[in-house]
């Protein structure tokens, strides 16, 4: 089972996933795919840093389950960050017909 999930350890795969999700967000526009795409890019960066042993000598993202949990937590964090950024844009208008 673990050999089937080895693609999760490759940062280039996460870059591809992130770019695809961001491109889908450009055409969709409902703010669902952007946080997950940014999270995939951040996971890719974290895997790259972890594989090069830049920050520590221990490999932190050593199991596929930990990588997926890291990805989901980053997605939730990016949802709150983007919600806070875009919330101020829509609160300034007094118009009830905000699209």
C-alpha positions in Angstrom: 0.0 0.0 0.0 2.8 2.4 0.9 4.5 1.9 -2.5 1.3 3.1 -4.3 1.4 6.4 -2.4 5.1 7.3 -3.1 4.0 10.0 -5.4 3.0 12.0 -2.4 6.6 12.5 -1.5 7.5 14.2 -4.8 7.3 18.0 -4.6 6.8 18.3 -8.3 3.6 16.4 -8.1 2.3 18.8 -5.5 3.3 21.8 -7.7 1.3 20.3 -10.5 -1.7 19.7 -8.2 -1.5 23.3 -6.9 -1.3 24.8 -10.4 -4.2 22.8 -11.7 -6.3 23.8 -8.7 -5.4 27.5 -9.1 -6.3 27.3 -12.8 -9.6 25.7 -12.0 -10.2 28.6 -9.5 -9.6 31.1 -12.2 -12.4 29.7 -14.3 -14.7 28.7 -11.4 -14.4 31.7 -9.1 -16.2 30.4 -6.0 -13.1 30.4 -3.7 -13.0 26.7 -3.1 -10.0 25.7 -5.2 -7.7 28.6 -4.4 -7.0 27.7 -0.8 -6.4 24.0 -1.7 -4.2 25.0 -4.6 -2.1 27.3 -2.3 -2.0 24.6 0.2 -0.6 22.1 -2.4 2.1 24.7 -3.3 3.0 25.2 0.3 3.1 21.4 0.9 5.4 21.1 -2.1 7.7 23.8 -0.7 7.7 22.1 2.7 8.5 18.7 1.2 11.4 20.3 -0.8 12.8 21.9 2.4 12.3 18.7 4.3 14.1 16.6 1.7 17.1 18.9 1.5 17.5 18.9 5.4 17.7 22.7 5.4 15.9 23.4 8.6 16.6 20.2 10.6 18.4 16.9 10.3 15.2 15.0 11.0 12.7 14.3 8.3 9.4 15.7 9.6 7.1 14.6 6.7 8.2 11.0 6.6 4.8 9.2 6.2 2.1 9.7 3.6 -0.6 10.2 6.3 1.4 13.0 7.9 1.7 14.7 4.5 -2.0 14.5 3.9 -2.8 15.8 7.4 -0.3 18.7 6.8 -2.0 19.4 3.4 -5.5 19.5 5.0 -4.4 21.7 7.9 -2.7 24.1 5.5 -5.9 24.2 3.4 -7.9 25.2 6.5 -5.4 27.9 7.4 -5.5 29.3 3.9 -9.3 29.3 3.9 -9.3 31.5 7.0 -6.6 33.8 5.7 -8.3 34.3 2.3 -11.6 34.8 4.0 -10.2 37.5 6.2 -8.6 39.2 3.1 -11.6 39.1 0.9 -14.1 39.8 3.7 -13.0 43.4 4.1 -13.5 44.0 0.4 -17.2 43.1 0.6 -18.0 44.6 4.0 -17.3 48.2 2.8 -20.2 48.2 0.4 -23.7 49.2 1.6 -25.4 47.5 -1.4 -27.3 44.3 -0.5 -26.9 42.9 -4.0 -23.2 41.9 -3.8 -22.4 39.3 -6.4 
